[in-house]
Amino acid sequence: MNILMTICLCWCLSLVPIFFLIIKLSKDKEKTENIIHFERYATIFEYYLIKAYDIIHKDRILIYSLEATKLNESEFKQVAKDFGKLFLQLIGPSIQKELTKFYGNEKVLMFNVIEFFNTKFEDDEIRKNALDNLAAGDSNEDN
């Protein structure tokens, strides 16, 4: 009886490291899959970021751009927050889960989303053109 219990115990103890090795390999495989499919993730991510920005820009930013003015700080923060929420609504829960897994956690995902918004907002061509037109109009009036 003791021999049988010893054999069972040894067998169980030998399976524990194998079990942990299998778990580690599956996590490593998941990380490798993320790297292999990076282009797919990036394409999906960018598509929905652009779509969300276009909607927010049209509804909330365009009027400021046409008038060559800027949002104040509190308005900017609210629009950025709304952009993040709209992005999450557009991608839906399954893609959100995938992108969160890809970026590691939701905080990093949202950092990248808001960083995209900030960059696009700073590069607002309509506002730049309106400012240029205003400057050109002011210099023509001086002549």
DRENFITOR-469678 format. One record per atom (N, C-alpha, C, O): y, x, z; residue in one letter. Coordinates in nm, 2 decimals, padded with zeros to 4 digits. Layout:
REM residues N
<node <Y, X, Z>, 'A'>
...
END
This chain:
REM residues 143
<node <-00.12, 00.08, 00.00>, 'M'>
<node <00.00, 00.00, 00.00>, 'M'>
<node <00.13, 00.09, 00.00>, 'M'>
<node <00.22, 00.06, -00.07>, 'M'>
<node <00.13, 00.19, 00.08>, 'N'>
<node <00.24, 00.28, 00.09>, 'N'>
<node <00.26, 00.35, -00.05>, 'N'>
<node <00.38, 00.38, -00.09>, 'N'>
<node <00.16, 00.39, -00.11>, 'I'>
<node <00.17, 00.45, -00.24>, 'I'>
<node <00.23, 00.36, -00.34>, 'I'>
<node <00.31, 00.40, -00.42>, 'I'>
<node <00.18, 00.24, -00.34>, 'L'>
<node <00.24, 00.14, -00.44>, 'L'>
<node <00.39, 00.12, -00.41>, 'L'>
<node <00.46, 00.10, -00.51>, 'L'>
<node <00.43, 00.11, -00.29>, 'M'>
<node <00.57, 00.09, -00.25>, 'M'>
<node <00.65, 00.21, -00.30>, 'M'>
<node <00.76, 00.20, -00.34>, 'M'>
<node <00.59, 00.33, -00.28>, 'T'>
<node <00.66, 00.45, -00.31>, 'T'>
<node <00.68, 00.46, -00.46>, 'T'>
<node <00.79, 00.50, -00.51>, 'T'>
<node <00.58, 00.42, -00.54>, 'I'>
<node <00.59, 00.42, -00.68>, 'I'>
<node <00.69, 00.32, -00.73>, 'I'>
<node <00.77, 00.35, -00.82>, 'I'>
<node <00.69, 00.20, -00.67>, 'C'>
<node <00.79, 00.10, -00.71>, 'C'>
<node <00.93, 00.15, -00.67>, 'C'>
<node <01.03, 00.13, -00.75>, 'C'>
<node <00.95, 00.21, -00.56>, 'L'>
<node <01.08, 00.26, -00.52>, 'L'>
<node <01.13, 00.37, -00.61>, 'L'>
<node <01.24, 00.37, -00.66>, 'L'>
<node <01.04, 00.46, -00.65>, 'C'>
<node <01.07, 00.57, -00.74>, 'C'>
<node <01.11, 00.51, -00.88>, 'C'>
<node <01.20, 00.56, -00.94>, 'C'>
<node <01.03, 00.42, -00.92>, 'W'>
<node <01.06, 00.35, -01.05>, 'W'>
<node <01.19, 00.28, -01.05>, 'W'>
<node <01.27, 00.30, -01.15>, 'W'>
<node <01.23, 00.21, -00.94>, 'C'>
<node <01.36, 00.14, -00.93>, 'C'>
<node <01.47, 00.24, -00.93>, 'C'>
<node <01.57, 00.22, -00.99>, 'C'>
<node <01.45, 00.35, -00.85>, 'L'>
<node <01.56, 00.45, -00.84>, 'L'>
<node <01.58, 00.53, -00.97>, 'L'>
<node <01.69, 00.57, -01.00>, 'L'>
<node <01.47, 00.54, -01.05>, 'S'>
<node <01.49, 00.60, -01.18>, 'S'>
<node <01.56, 00.51, -01.28>, 'S'>
<node <01.62, 00.55, -01.38>, 'S'>
<node <01.55, 00.38, -01.26>, 'L'>
<node <01.62, 00.28, -01.35>, 'L'>
<node <01.77, 00.27, -01.32>, 'L'>
<node <01.84, 00.24, -01.41>, 'L'>
<node <01.81, 00.29, -01.20>, 'V'>
<node <01.95, 00.28, -01.17>, 'V'>
<node <02.04, 00.37, -01.25>, 'V'>
<node <02.14, 00.33, -01.31>, 'V'>
<node <02.01, 00.50, -01.26>, 'P'>
<node <02.09, 00.59, -01.34>, 'P'>
<node <02.09, 00.55, -01.49>, 'P'>
<node <02.19, 00.56, -01.56>, 'P'>
<node <01.97, 00.50, -01.54>, 'I'>
<node <01.96, 00.46, -01.68>, 'I'>
<node <02.05, 00.34, -01.70>, 'I'>
<node <02.12, 00.33, -01.80>, 'I'>
<node <02.05, 00.25, -01.60>, 'F'>
<node <02.14, 00.13, -01.61>, 'F'>
<node <02.28, 00.17, -01.62>, 'F'>
<node <02.36, 00.11, -01.70>, 'F'>
<node <02.33, 00.26, -01.53>, 'F'>
<node <02.47, 00.30, -01.54>, 'F'>
<node <02.50, 00.38, -01.66>, 'F'>
<node <02.61, 00.37, -01.72>, 'F'>
<node <02.41, 00.45, -01.72>, 'L'>
<node <02.43, 00.52, -01.84>, 'L'>
<node <02.45, 00.42, -01.96>, 'L'>
<node <02.53, 00.44, -02.04>, 'L'>
<node <02.37, 00.32, -01.96>, 'I'>
<node <02.38, 00.21, -02.06>, 'I'>
<node <02.52, 00.15, -02.05>, 'I'>
<node <02.58, 00.12, -02.15>, 'I'>
<node <02.56, 00.12, -01.93>, 'I'>
<node <02.70, 00.06, -01.91>, 'I'>
<node <02.81, 00.15, -01.96>, 'I'>
<node <02.90, 00.11, -02.03>, 'I'>
<node <02.80, 00.28, -01.93>, 'K'>
<node <02.90, 00.38, -01.97>, 'K'>
<node <02.90, 00.39, -02.13>, 'K'>
<node <03.00, 00.39, -02.19>, 'K'>
<node <02.78, 00.40, -02.19>, 'L'>
<node <02.77, 00.41, -02.33>, 'L'>
<node <02.83, 00.28, -02.40>, 'L'>
<node <02.89, 00.29, -02.51>, 'L'>
<node <02.81, 00.17, -02.34>, 'S'>
<node <02.86, 00.04, -02.40>, 'S'>
<node <03.02, 00.04, -02.40>, 'S'>
<node <03.08, 00.00, -02.49>, 'S'>
<node <03.07, 00.09, -02.29>, 'K'>
<node <03.22, 00.10, -02.27>, 'K'>
<node <03.28, 00.20, -02.37>, 'K'>
<node <03.38, 00.18, -02.43>, 'K'>
<node <03.21, 00.32, -02.39>, 'D'>
<node <03.25, 00.42, -02.48>, 'D'>
<node <03.24, 00.37, -02.62>, 'D'>
<node <03.33, 00.40, -02.71>, 'D'>
<node <03.14, 00.29, -02.65>, 'K'>
<node <03.13, 00.23, -02.79>, 'K'>
<node <03.24, 00.13, -02.81>, 'K'>
<node <03.29, 00.13, -02.92>, 'K'>
<node <03.28, 00.06, -02.71>, 'E'>
<node <03.39, -00.04, -02.73>, 'E'>
<node <03.52, 00.04, -02.76>, 'E'>
<node <03.60, 00.00, -02.84>, 'E'>
<node <03.55, 00.15, -02.69>, 'K'>
<node <03.66, 00.23, -02.71>, 'K'>
<node <03.66, 00.29, -02.85>, 'K'>
<node <03.76, 00.29, -02.92>, 'K'>
<node <03.54, 00.33, -02.90>, 'T'>
<node <03.53, 00.39, -03.03>, 'T'>
<node <03.55, 00.28, -03.14>, 'T'>
<node <03.62, 00.30, -03.24>, 'T'>
<node <03.51, 00.16, -03.11>, 'E'>
<node <03.53, 00.05, -03.20>, 'E'>
<node <03.68, 00.02, -03.22>, 'E'>
<node <03.73, -00.01, -03.33>, 'E'>
<node <03.75, 00.03, -03.11>, 'N'>
<node <03.90, 00.01, -03.11>, 'N'>
<node <03.96, 00.11, -03.20>, 'N'>
<node <04.05, 00.08, -03.28>, 'N'>
<node <03.92, 00.24, -03.19>, 'I'>
<node <03.98, 00.34, -03.27>, 'I'>
<node <03.94, 00.32, -03.42>, 'I'>
<node <04.02, 00.34, -03.51>, 'I'>
<node <03.81, 00.29, -03.44>, 'I'>
<node <03.77, 00.27, -03.58>, 'I'>
<node <03.84, 00.16, -03.65>, 'I'>
<node <03.88, 00.17, -03.77>, 'I'>
<node <03.87, 00.05, -03.57>, 'H'>
<node <03.93, -00.07, -03.63>, 'H'>
<node <04.08, -00.07, -03.60>, 'H'>
<node <04.14, -00.18, -03.60>, 'H'>
<node <04.14, 00.04, -03.57>, 'F'>
<node <04.28, 00.05, -03.54>, 'F'>
<node <04.37, -00.02, -03.64>, 'F'>
<node <04.46, -00.10, -03.61>, 'F'>
<node <04.34, 00.01, -03.77>, 'E'>
<node <04.42, -00.05, -03.88>, 'E'>
<node <04.42, -00.20, -03.88>, 'E'>
<node <04.52, -00.27, -03.90>, 'E'>
<node <04.31, -00.26, -03.85>, 'R'>
<node <04.30, -00.41, -03.84>, 'R'>
<node <04.38, -00.46, -03.73>, 'R'>
<node <04.45, -00.56, -03.74>, 'R'>
<node <04.37, -00.40, -03.61>, 'Y'>
<node <04.45, -00.44, -03.49>, 'Y'>
<node <04.60, -00.43, -03.52>, 'Y'>
<node <04.67, -00.52, -03.49>, 'Y'>
<node <04.64, -00.32, -03.58>, 'A'>
<node <04.78, -00.29, -03.61>, 'A'>
<node <04.83, -00.39, -03.71>, 'A'>
<node <04.94, -00.44, -03.70>, 'A'>
<node <04.75, -00.43, -03.81>, 'T'>
<node <04.79, -00.52, -03.91>, 'T'>
<node <04.81, -00.66, -03.85>, 'T'>
<node <04.91, -00.73, -03.88>, 'T'>
<node <04.72, -00.70, -03.77>, 'I'>
<node <04.73, -00.83, -03.71>, 'I'>
<node <04.85, -00.84, -03.61>, 'I'>
<node <04.93, -00.93, -03.61>, 'I'>
<node <04.86, -00.73, -03.53>, 'F'>
<node <04.97, -00.72, -03.44>, 'F'>
<node <05.11, -00.73, -03.51>, 'F'>
<node <05.20, -00.80, -03.47>, 'F'>
<node <05.12, -00.65, -03.62>, 'E'>
<node <05.25, -00.65, -03.69>, 'E'>
<node <05.28, -00.78, -03.76>, 'E'>
<node <05.39, -00.82, -03.76>, 'E'>
<node <05.18, -00.84, -03.82>, 'Y'>
<node <05.20, -00.97, -03.89>, 'Y'>
<node <05.26, -01.07, -03.79>, 'Y'>
<node <05.36, -01.14, -03.82>, 'Y'>
<node <05.20, -01.09, -03.67>, 'Y'>
<node <05.25, -01.19, -03.58>, 'Y'>
<node <05.38, -01.14, -03.52>, 'Y'>
<node <05.46, -01.23, -03.48>, 'Y'>
<node <05.41, -01.01, -03.50>, 'L'>
<node <05.54, -00.97, -03.45>, 'L'>
<node <05.65, -01.01, -03.55>, 'L'>
<node <05.75, -01.06, -03.51>, 'L'>
<node <05.62, -00.98, -03.68>, 'I'>
<node <05.72, -01.01, -03.78>, 'I'>
<node <05.75, -01.16, -03.79>, 'I'>
<node <05.86, -01.21, -03.80>, 'I'>
<node <05.64, -01.24, -03.78>, 'K'>
<node <05.65, -01.38, -03.79>, 'K'>
<node <05.73, -01.44, -03.67>, 'K'>
<node <05.82, -01.52, -03.69>, 'K'>
<node <05.70, -01.39, -03.55>, 'A'>
<node <05.77, -01.43, -03.43>, 'A'>
<node <05.92, -01.39, -03.44>, 'A'>
<node <06.01, -01.46, -03.40>, 'A'>
<node <05.95, -01.27, -03.49>, 'Y'>
<node <06.08, -01.22, -03.50>, 'Y'>
<node <06.16, -01.31, -03.60>, 'Y'>
<node <06.28, -01.34, -03.57>, 'Y'>
<node <06.10, -01.34, -03.71>, 'D'>
<node <06.17, -01.42, -03.81>, 'D'>
<node <06.21, -01.55, -03.75>, 'D'>
<node <06.32, -01.60, -03.78>, 'D'>
<node <06.12, -01.61, -03.68>, 'I'>
<node <06.15, -01.74, -03.61>, 'I'>
<node <06.26, -01.73, -03.51>, 'I'>
<node <06.36, -01.81, -03.51>, 'I'>
<node <06.25, -01.63, -03.42>, 'I'>
<node <06.36, -01.61, -03.32>, 'I'>
<node <06.49, -01.58, -03.38>, 'I'>
<node <06.59, -01.62, -03.34>, 'I'>
<node <06.48, -01.49, -03.49>, 'H'>
<node <06.61, -01.45, -03.55>, 'H'>
<node <06.68, -01.57, -03.61>, 'H'>
<node <06.80, -01.58, -03.60>, 'H'>
<node <06.60, -01.65, -03.69>, 'K'>
<node <06.66, -01.76, -03.75>, 'K'>
<node <06.72, -01.86, -03.65>, 'K'>
<node <06.83, -01.92, -03.67>, 'K'>
<node <06.65, -01.89, -03.54>, 'D'>
<node <06.69, -01.99, -03.45>, 'D'>
<node <06.79, -01.94, -03.35>, 'D'>
<node <06.87, -02.02, -03.30>, 'D'>
<node <06.78, -01.82, -03.31>, 'R'>
<node <06.86, -01.77, -03.19>, 'R'>
<node <06.96, -01.66, -03.22>, 'R'>
<node <07.06, -01.64, -03.15>, 'R'>
<node <06.94, -01.58, -03.32>, 'I'>
<node <07.02, -01.46, -03.34>, 'I'>
<node <07.10, -01.46, -03.47>, 'I'>
<node <07.21, -01.40, -03.47>, 'I'>
<node <07.06, -01.54, -03.57>, 'L'>
<node <07.13, -01.54, -03.70>, 'L'>
<node <07.28, -01.57, -03.68>, 'L'>
<node <07.36, -01.51, -03.75>, 'L'>
<node <07.31, -01.67, -03.60>, 'I'>
<node <07.45, -01.71, -03.59>, 'I'>
<node <07.54, -01.59, -03.54>, 'I'>
<node <07.65, -01.57, -03.58>, 'I'>
<node <07.48, -01.52, -03.44>, 'Y'>
<node <07.56, -01.40, -03.39>, 'Y'>
<node <07.57, -01.29, -03.50>, 'Y'>
<node <07.67, -01.23, -03.51>, 'Y'>
<node <07.47, -01.28, -03.58>, 'S'>
<node <07.47, -01.18, -03.68>, 'S'>
<node <07.57, -01.21, -03.79>, 'S'>
<node <07.65, -01.12, -03.83>, 'S'>
<node <07.58, -01.34, -03.83>, 'L'>
<node <07.68, -01.38, -03.93>, 'L'>
<node <07.82, -01.36, -03.88>, 'L'>
<node <07.91, -01.33, -03.96>, 'L'>
<node <07.84, -01.38, -03.75>, 'E'>
<node <07.97, -01.37, -03.69>, 'E'>
<node <08.00, -01.23, -03.65>, 'E'>
<node <08.11, -01.20, -03.60>, 'E'>
<node <07.91, -01.14, -03.67>, 'A'>
<node <07.92, -00.99, -03.64>, 'A'>
<node <07.95, -00.97, -03.49>, 'A'>
<node <08.03, -00.89, -03.45>, 'A'>
<node <07.89, -01.06, -03.41>, 'T'>
<node <07.90, -01.04, -03.26>, 'T'>
<node <07.76, -01.01, -03.21>, 'T'>
<node <07.66, -01.02, -03.28>, 'T'>
<node <07.76, -00.97, -03.08>, 'K'>
<node <07.64, -00.94, -03.01>, 'K'>
<node <07.61, -01.04, -02.90>, 'K'>
<node <07.70, -01.10, -02.85>, 'K'>
<node <07.48, -01.05, -02.87>, 'L'>
<node <07.44, -01.14, -02.76>, 'L'>
<node <07.49, -01.06, -02.63>, 'L'>
<node <07.48, -00.94, -02.63>, 'L'>
<node <07.53, -01.14, -02.53>, 'N'>
<node <07.56, -01.07, -02.40>, 'N'>
<node <07.42, -01.03, -02.34>, 'N'>
<node <07.32, -01.07, -02.39>, 'N'>
<node <07.43, -00.95, -02.23>, 'E'>
<node <07.30, -00.90, -02.17>, 'E'>
<node <07.21, -01.01, -02.13>, 'E'>
<node <07.09, -01.00, -02.15>, 'E'>
<node <07.26, -01.11, -02.06>, 'S'>
<node <07.16, -01.22, -02.01>, 'S'>
<node <07.11, -01.30, -02.13>, 'S'>
<node <06.99, -01.33, -02.12>, 'S'>
<node <07.18, -01.32, -02.23>, 'E'>
<node <07.13, -01.39, -02.35>, 'E'>
<node <07.03, -01.31, -02.42>, 'E'>
<node <06.92, -01.36, -02.46>, 'E'>
<node <07.05, -01.18, -02.43>, 'F'>
<node <06.96, -01.08, -02.49>, 'F'>
<node <06.83, -01.08, -02.42>, 'F'>
<node <06.72, -01.09, -02.48>, 'F'>
<node <06.83, -01.07, -02.28>, 'K'>
<node <06.71, -01.07, -02.21>, 'K'>
<node <06.63, -01.20, -02.22>, 'K'>
<node <06.51, -01.20, -02.23>, 'K'>
<node <06.70, -01.32, -02.23>, 'Q'>
<node <06.63, -01.44, -02.25>, 'Q'>
<node <06.57, -01.45, -02.38>, 'Q'>
<node <06.46, -01.50, -02.40>, 'Q'>
<node <06.64, -01.41, -02.49>, 'V'>
<node <06.59, -01.41, -02.62>, 'V'>
<node <06.46, -01.32, -02.63>, 'V'>
<node <06.37, -01.36, -02.70>, 'V'>
<node <06.47, -01.20, -02.57>, 'A'>
<node <06.36, -01.11, -02.57>, 'A'>
<node <06.24, -01.17, -02.50>, 'A'>
<node <06.12, -01.16, -02.55>, 'A'>
<node <06.26, -01.24, -02.39>, 'K'>
<node <06.15, -01.31, -02.32>, 'K'>
<node <06.09, -01.42, -02.40>, 'K'>
<node <05.97, -01.44, -02.41>, 'K'>
<node <06.18, -01.50, -02.47>, 'D'>
<node <06.13, -01.60, -02.55>, 'D'>
<node <06.05, -01.55, -02.67>, 'D'>
<node <05.96, -01.61, -02.72>, 'D'>
<node <06.10, -01.44, -02.72>, 'F'>
<node <06.02, -01.37, -02.83>, 'F'>
<node <05.88, -01.34, -02.79>, 'F'>
<node <05.78, -01.36, -02.86>, 'F'>
<node <05.87, -01.28, -02.67>, 'G'>
<node <05.74, -01.24, -02.61>, 'G'>
<node <05.65, -01.37, -02.60>, 'G'>
<node <05.53, -01.37, -02.63>, 'G'>
<node <05.71, -01.48, -02.55>, 'K'>
<node <05.63, -01.60, -02.53>, 'K'>
<node <05.59, -01.66, -02.66>, 'K'>
<node <05.47, -01.70, -02.68>, 'K'>
<node <05.68, -01.66, -02.76>, 'L'>
<node <05.65, -01.71, -02.89>, 'L'>
<node <05.53, -01.63, -02.96>, 'L'>
<node <05.44, -01.68, -03.02>, 'L'>
<node <05.54, -01.49, -02.94>, 'F'>
<node <05.44, -01.41, -03.00>, 'F'>
<node <05.30, -01.44, -02.94>, 'F'>
<node <05.20, -01.46, -03.01>, 'F'>
<node <05.30, -01.46, -02.81>, 'L'>
<node <05.17, -01.50, -02.74>, 'L'>
<node <05.12, -01.64, -02.79>, 'L'>
<node <05.00, -01.66, -02.81>, 'L'>
<node <05.21, -01.73, -02.81>, 'Q'>
<node <05.17, -01.86, -02.86>, 'Q'>
<node <05.11, -01.85, -03.00>, 'Q'>
<node <05.01, -01.91, -03.04>, 'Q'>
<node <05.18, -01.77, -03.09>, 'L'>
<node <05.13, -01.75, -03.23>, 'L'>
<node <05.00, -01.69, -03.24>, 'L'>
<node <04.91, -01.73, -03.32>, 'L'>
<node <04.97, -01.59, -03.15>, 'I'>
<node <04.84, -01.52, -03.17>, 'I'>
<node <04.73, -01.60, -03.11>, 'I'>
<node <04.61, -01.58, -03.14>, 'I'>
<node <04.75, -01.68, -03.01>, 'G'>
<node <04.65, -01.76, -02.95>, 'G'>
<node <04.57, -01.68, -02.85>, 'G'>
<node <04.58, -01.56, -02.84>, 'G'>
<node <04.49, -01.75, -02.77>, 'P'>
<node <04.41, -01.68, -02.66>, 'P'>
<node <04.31, -01.58, -02.71>, 'P'>
<node <04.29, -01.48, -02.64>, 'P'>
<node <04.24, -01.60, -02.82>, 'S'>
<node <04.14, -01.51, -02.86>, 'S'>
<node <04.19, -01.38, -02.91>, 'S'>
<node <04.15, -01.27, -02.87>, 'S'>
<node <04.30, -01.39, -02.99>, 'I'>
<node <04.36, -01.26, -03.04>, 'I'>
<node <04.43, -01.19, -02.92>, 'I'>
<node <04.44, -01.07, -02.91>, 'I'>
<node <04.49, -01.27, -02.83>, 'Q'>
<node <04.56, -01.21, -02.72>, 'Q'>
<node <04.46, -01.13, -02.63>, 'Q'>
<node <04.49, -01.02, -02.59>, 'Q'>
<node <04.34, -01.19, -02.62>, 'K'>
<node <04.24, -01.12, -02.54>, 'K'>
<node <04.20, -00.99, -02.61>, 'K'>
<node <04.18, -00.89, -02.54>, 'K'>
<node <04.18, -00.99, -02.74>, 'E'>
<node <04.15, -00.87, -02.82>, 'E'>
<node <04.26, -00.77, -02.81>, 'E'>
<node <04.23, -00.65, -02.79>, 'E'>
<node <04.38, -00.81, -02.83>, 'L'>
<node <04.49, -00.71, -02.83>, 'L'>
<node <04.51, -00.66, -02.68>, 'L'>
<node <04.55, -00.54, -02.67>, 'L'>
<node <04.49, -00.74, -02.58>, 'T'>
<node <04.50, -00.69, -02.45>, 'T'>
<node <04.40, -00.59, -02.42>, 'T'>
<node <04.42, -00.48, -02.36>, 'T'>
<node <04.28, -00.61, -02.47>, 'K'>
<node <04.17, -00.52, -02.45>, 'K'>
<node <04.20, -00.39, -02.53>, 'K'>
<node <04.17, -00.28, -02.48>, 'K'>
<node <04.26, -00.40, -02.65>, 'F'>
<node <04.29, -00.29, -02.73>, 'F'>
<node <04.40, -00.20, -02.66>, 'F'>
<node <04.39, -00.08, -02.66>, 'F'>
<node <04.50, -00.26, -02.60>, 'Y'>
<node <04.61, -00.19, -02.54>, 'Y'>
<node <04.58, -00.15, -02.40>, 'Y'>
<node <04.65, -00.07, -02.34>, 'Y'>
<node <04.47, -00.20, -02.34>, 'G'>
<node <04.43, -00.17, -02.21>, 'G'>
<node <04.46, -00.27, -02.10>, 'G'>
<node <04.38, -00.30, -02.01>, 'G'>
<node <04.58, -00.33, -02.11>, 'N'>
<node <04.62, -00.44, -02.02>, 'N'>
<node <04.74, -00.52, -02.08>, 'N'>
<node <04.80, -00.47, -02.18>, 'N'>
<node <04.77, -00.63, -02.02>, 'E'>
<node <04.87, -00.72, -02.07>, 'E'>
<node <05.01, -00.66, -02.06>, 'E'>
<node <05.10, -00.68, -02.14>, 'E'>
<node <05.03, -00.58, -01.96>, 'K'>
<node <05.16, -00.51, -01.94>, 'K'>
<node <05.20, -00.42, -02.05>, 'K'>
<node <05.31, -00.42, -02.11>, 'K'>
<node <05.10, -00.34, -02.10>, 'V'>
<node <05.12, -00.25, -02.21>, 'V'>
<node <05.14, -00.33, -02.34>, 'V'>
<node <05.22, -00.29, -02.42>, 'V'>
<node <05.06, -00.43, -02.36>, 'L'>
<node <05.07, -00.51, -02.48>, 'L'>
<node <05.22, -00.57, -02.48>, 'L'>
<node <05.28, -00.56, -02.59>, 'L'>
<node <05.26, -00.63, -02.37>, 'M'>
<node <05.40, -00.69, -02.37>, 'M'>
<node <05.51, -00.58, -02.39>, 'M'>
<node <05.61, -00.61, -02.45>, 'M'>
<node <05.49, -00.46, -02.33>, 'F'>
<node <05.58, -00.36, -02.35>, 'F'>
<node <05.60, -00.33, -02.50>, 'F'>
<node <05.71, -00.31, -02.55>, 'F'>
<node <05.49, -00.32, -02.58>, 'N'>
<node <05.49, -00.29, -02.72>, 'N'>
<node <05.56, -00.41, -02.80>, 'N'>
<node <05.63, -00.39, -02.89>, 'N'>
<node <05.53, -00.53, -02.75>, 'V'>
<node <05.59, -00.65, -02.82>, 'V'>
<node <05.74, -00.65, -02.80>, 'V'>
<node <05.82, -00.66, -02.90>, 'V'>
<node <05.79, -00.62, -02.68>, 'I'>
<node <05.93, -00.62, -02.65>, 'I'>
<node <06.00, -00.50, -02.72>, 'I'>
<node <06.11, -00.51, -02.76>, 'I'>
<node <05.93, -00.39, -02.72>, 'E'>
<node <05.99, -00.27, -02.79>, 'E'>
<node <06.01, -00.30, -02.94>, 'E'>
<node <06.11, -00.26, -03.00>, 'E'>
<node <05.91, -00.37, -03.00>, 'F'>
<node <05.93, -00.41, -03.14>, 'F'>
<node <06.06, -00.50, -03.15>, 'F'>
<node <06.14, -00.47, -03.24>, 'F'>
<node <06.07, -00.59, -03.06>, 'F'>
<node <06.19, -00.68, -03.07>, 'F'>
<node <06.32, -00.60, -03.06>, 'F'>
<node <06.41, -00.62, -03.13>, 'F'>
<node <06.32, -00.51, -02.96>, 'N'>
<node <06.44, -00.43, -02.94>, 'N'>
<node <06.48, -00.35, -03.06>, 'N'>
<node <06.59, -00.34, -03.10>, 'N'>
<node <06.38, -00.29, -03.12>, 'T'>
<node <06.40, -00.21, -03.24>, 'T'>
<node <06.45, -00.29, -03.36>, 'T'>
<node <06.55, -00.26, -03.43>, 'T'>
<node <06.39, -00.41, -03.38>, 'K'>
<node <06.43, -00.50, -03.49>, 'K'>
<node <06.57, -00.55, -03.46>, 'K'>
<node <06.65, -00.56, -03.56>, 'K'>
<node <06.60, -00.58, -03.34>, 'F'>
<node <06.73, -00.63, -03.30>, 'F'>
<node <06.84, -00.53, -03.33>, 'F'>
<node <06.95, -00.56, -03.38>, 'F'>
<node <06.81, -00.41, -03.29>, 'E'>
<node <06.91, -00.30, -03.31>, 'E'>
<node <06.93, -00.27, -03.46>, 'E'>
<node <07.04, -00.23, -03.50>, 'E'>
<node <06.83, -00.30, -03.55>, 'D'>
<node <06.84, -00.27, -03.69>, 'D'>
<node <06.88, -00.40, -03.77>, 'D'>
<node <06.84, -00.41, -03.88>, 'D'>
<node <06.95, -00.49, -03.71>, 'D'>
<node <06.99, -00.61, -03.77>, 'D'>
<node <07.08, -00.59, -03.89>, 'D'>
<node <07.20, -00.56, -03.87>, 'D'>
<node <07.03, -00.60, -04.01>, 'E'>
<node <07.10, -00.57, -04.13>, 'E'>
<node <07.21, -00.67, -04.16>, 'E'>
<node <07.32, -00.63, -04.20>, 'E'>
<node <07.19, -00.79, -04.13>, 'I'>
<node <07.29, -00.90, -04.15>, 'I'>
<node <07.41, -00.87, -04.07>, 'I'>
<node <07.53, -00.88, -04.12>, 'I'>
<node <07.39, -00.83, -03.94>, 'R'>
<node <07.50, -00.80, -03.85>, 'R'>
<node <07.58, -00.68, -03.90>, 'R'>
<node <07.70, -00.67, -03.90>, 'R'>
<node <07.50, -00.58, -03.94>, 'K'>
<node <07.57, -00.45, -03.99>, 'K'>
<node <07.65, -00.48, -04.12>, 'K'>
<node <07.76, -00.43, -04.13>, 'K'>
<node <07.60, -00.57, -04.21>, 'N'>
<node <07.68, -00.60, -04.33>, 'N'>
<node <07.80, -00.68, -04.29>, 'N'>
<node <07.91, -00.66, -04.35>, 'N'>
<node <07.79, -00.78, -04.20>, 'A'>
<node <07.90, -00.85, -04.15>, 'A'>
<node <08.01, -00.77, -04.09>, 'A'>
<node <08.13, -00.78, -04.11>, 'A'>
<node <07.97, -00.67, -04.01>, 'L'>
<node <08.06, -00.57, -03.95>, 'L'>
<node <08.13, -00.49, -04.06>, 'L'>
<node <08.25, -00.47, -04.05>, 'L'>
<node <08.05, -00.45, -04.16>, 'D'>
<node <08.11, -00.37, -04.27>, 'D'>
<node <08.21, -00.45, -04.35>, 'D'>
<node <08.32, -00.40, -04.38>, 'D'>
<node <08.18, -00.58, -04.37>, 'N'>
<node <08.27, -00.67, -04.44>, 'N'>
<node <08.40, -00.69, -04.36>, 'N'>
<node <08.51, -00.70, -04.41>, 'N'>
<node <08.39, -00.70, -04.23>, 'L'>
<node <08.50, -00.72, -04.14>, 'L'>
<node <08.59, -00.59, -04.14>, 'L'>
<node <08.71, -00.60, -04.15>, 'L'>
<node <08.52, -00.48, -04.14>, 'A'>
<node <08.60, -00.35, -04.14>, 'A'>
<node <08.66, -00.34, -04.28>, 'A'>
<node <08.78, -00.29, -04.28>, 'A'>
<node <08.60, -00.37, -04.39>, 'A'>
<node <08.66, -00.36, -04.52>, 'A'>
<node <08.77, -00.46, -04.53>, 'A'>
<node <08.88, -00.43, -04.59>, 'A'>
<node <08.76, -00.58, -04.47>, 'G'>
<node <08.87, -00.67, -04.48>, 'G'>
<node <08.99, -00.63, -04.40>, 'G'>
<node <09.10, -00.65, -04.44>, 'G'>
<node <08.97, -00.56, -04.28>, 'D'>
<node <09.08, -00.51, -04.20>, 'D'>
<node <09.15, -00.39, -04.28>, 'D'>
<node <09.27, -00.38, -04.27>, 'D'>
<node <09.07, -00.31, -04.35>, 'S'>
<node <09.14, -00.20, -04.42>, 'S'>
<node <09.21, -00.25, -04.54>, 'S'>
<node <09.31, -00.19, -04.58>, 'S'>
<node <09.17, -00.35, -04.60>, 'N'>
<node <09.24, -00.41, -04.72>, 'N'>
<node <09.37, -00.48, -04.67>, 'N'>
<node <09.47, -00.47, -04.74>, 'N'>
<node <09.37, -00.53, -04.55>, 'E'>
<node <09.49, -00.60, -04.50>, 'E'>
<node <09.59, -00.49, -04.46>, 'E'>
<node <09.71, -00.52, -04.47>, 'E'>
<node <09.55, -00.37, -04.42>, 'D'>
<node <09.64, -00.26, -04.39>, 'D'>
<node <09.71, -00.21, -04.51>, 'D'>
<node <09.82, -00.16, -04.50>, 'D'>
<node <09.65, -00.22, -04.63>, 'N'>
<node <09.71, -00.17, -04.75>, 'N'>
<node <09.81, -00.26, -04.81>, 'N'>
<node <09.87, -00.24, -04.91>, 'N'>
END
